[in-house]
Amino acid sequence: MLDSGRPSHPLQARVDEVRQRNWSRCGFATVAAGTEAGSRLFLKQFVDARGGCNPEKFAAERTSAAFAQDRLRALRHPLLQGHDDQRLLLAFEALPMETPERLHHAGGIDPGMWQALLDRLPALLEELTAPDFLDAARTVFPHRPSVFPSAQAALVFKGLNLRNVGVPTD
């Protein structure tokens, strides 16, 4: 049972795939009941390969997801659907996406998909450097100065590393 943010609608899901990574467990589940029944979820649990819990990383990712969900519009990103604070578990909508690296190794990236991603980057950079966006971010996230000289501030989400950006496959 996951907290969906709607007290009268807890999220019930059946886990059907789990993979242990060094820093977390990831998997997929199917929503079992309610108006979202049958929809897919991407799960991330902040328990490392040695069984250690990472509540700080859970809290940081939950905060980042909520912040992005409220403010980031230039790129489609999985929306946070629910959480379980005791189990350090986040549930996001499962989007049909693949990393550029994996697509490259599987035979290449459709030039149209790659171009669509590249076409969205200027709008994303504009969002990440907008004064009102940065002001809101300063109230939520710690400020970490870059080791590289820069003329302006920007909010950079860890997940926006090119290796983590998903290319839509639908």
C-alpha positions in Angstrom: 0.0 0.0 0.0 1.5 3.3 -1.1 0.5 6.8 0.0 -0.7 8.5 -3.2 -1.2 11.9 -1.5 -5.0 11.3 -1.6 -6.0 9.8 1.8 -9.1 8.1 0.4 -7.1 6.6 -2.5 -4.1 4.6 -1.3 -2.3 2.9 -4.1 -2.2 -0.9 -4.2 0.2 -2.5 -6.6 1.5 -5.9 -7.4 5.3 -6.0 -7.9 6.3 -8.2 -10.9 10.0 -7.3 -11.5 12.8 -6.2 -9.1 16.5 -5.6 -9.8 19.1 -4.9 -7.2 21.6 -2.1 -8.0 24.5 -1.0 -5.9 22.6 1.9 -4.4 19.0 0.9 -4.7 16.4 -1.6 -5.8 14.4 -0.8 -8.9 11.4 -2.6 -10.4 8.0 -2.5 -12.0 4.6 -3.1 -10.6 1.0 -3.1 -11.8 -1.7 -1.1 -10.0 -4.1 -3.7 -8.6 -7.2 -1.7 -7.8 -9.0 1.6 -8.1 -9.3 4.0 -11.1 -5.6 3.4 -12.0 -6.0 -0.4 -12.1 -3.7 -1.9 -14.7 -1.4 1.0 -15.0 2.3 0.4 -14.7 4.6 1.9 -12.0 8.4 2.2 -11.9 9.5 1.5 -8.3 12.7 2.7 -6.6 13.6 1.6 -3.1 16.5 3.1 -1.3 18.1 -0.1 0.0 21.6 -0.8 -1.3 23.1 -4.2 -2.4 24.3 -4.8 1.2 20.9 -4.2 2.7 21.8 -0.7 4.0 19.0 1.9 4.0 19.6 5.3 2.5 16.9 7.6 4.0 18.8 10.8 3.0 18.8 9.8 -0.7 15.2 8.8 -0.5 14.2 12.2 1.0 16.4 14.1 -1.6 14.9 12.2 -4.5 11.3 12.6 -3.2 11.9 16.3 -2.8 13.4 16.6 -6.3 10.6 14.6 -7.8 7.9 16.8 -6.2 9.8 20.0 -7.2 10.2 18.8 -10.8 6.6 17.7 -11.0 5.4 21.2 -9.9 7.7 23.2 -12.1 9.5 21.4 -14.9 7.5 21.5 -18.1 10.1 21.4 -21.0 10.7 17.6 -20.8 8.3 14.8 -20.1 9.3 13.1 -16.9 7.8 10.3 -14.9 5.4 11.7 -12.3 5.6 10.6 -8.7 2.5 8.5 -8.0 3.0 7.3 -4.5 5.5 6.6 -1.7 6.1 4.5 1.4 8.3 6.4 3.8 8.9 3.4 6.1 10.1 1.2 3.2 12.0 4.1 1.6 10.0 3.4 -1.6 9.0 5.8 -4.4 6.5 4.8 -7.2 6.6 6.8 -10.5 4.5 6.3 -13.6 6.2 3.9 -15.9 6.9 5.6 -19.2 8.0 3.8 -22.3 11.6 5.1 -22.5 15.1 3.9 -23.2 18.4 5.5 -22.6 20.3 6.8 -25.7 23.3 4.5 -24.7 21.1 1.4 -24.7 19.4 2.3 -28.0 22.8 2.9 -29.5 24.1 -0.5 -28.5 20.8 -2.1 -29.8 21.4 -0.8 -33.3 21.0 2.9 -33.2 18.6 5.7 -32.2 15.9 6.8 -34.6 17.1 10.2 -35.8 13.5 11.6 -35.3 13.5 10.5 -31.6 17.0 12.0 -31.0 16.0 15.3 -32.8 12.9 15.6 -30.6 15.0 15.3 -27.5 17.5 17.8 -28.7 14.8 20.2 -29.8 13.5 20.4 -26.2 16.8 21.2 -24.6 16.7 25.0 -25.2 13.4 25.3 -23.4 14.7 23.1 -20.6 17.8 25.3 -20.2 15.6 28.4 -20.2 13.4 26.8 -17.4 16.4 25.8 -15.3 17.9 29.3 -15.4 14.7 31.4 -15.0 14.9 33.7 -11.9 11.6 32.5 -10.4 12.6 28.9 -10.9 16.0 29.5 -9.2 14.4 31.4 -6.3 12.0 28.5 -5.6 14.9 26.0 -5.9 17.0 27.9 -3.4 14.3 27.4 -0.8 14.3 23.7 -1.3 17.8 22.5 -2.3 21.2 23.2 -0.9 23.4 25.4 -3.0 26.5 23.7 -4.4 28.8 25.9 -6.4 30.3 24.5 -9.6 34.0 24.0 -9.9 33.7 25.5 -13.4 33.3 29.3 -13.9 29.8 30.2 -14.9 28.1 33.5 -15.7 24.8 32.4 -14.2 23.2 30.0 -11.7 21.2 27.0 -12.8 19.4 24.1 -11.1 20.8 20.8 -12.4 18.9 17.6 -11.5 21.2 14.6 -11.1 18.8 12.6 -13.3 19.5 15.0 -16.2 22.9 13.4 -16.8 22.7 12.4 -20.5 23.2 8.7 -19.4 19.9 9.0 -17.4 17.8 10.9 -19.9 15.2 8.7 -21.5 14.2 8.8 -25.1 10.5 8.0 -25.6 9.9 4.8 -27.4 6.2 5.2 -28.0 
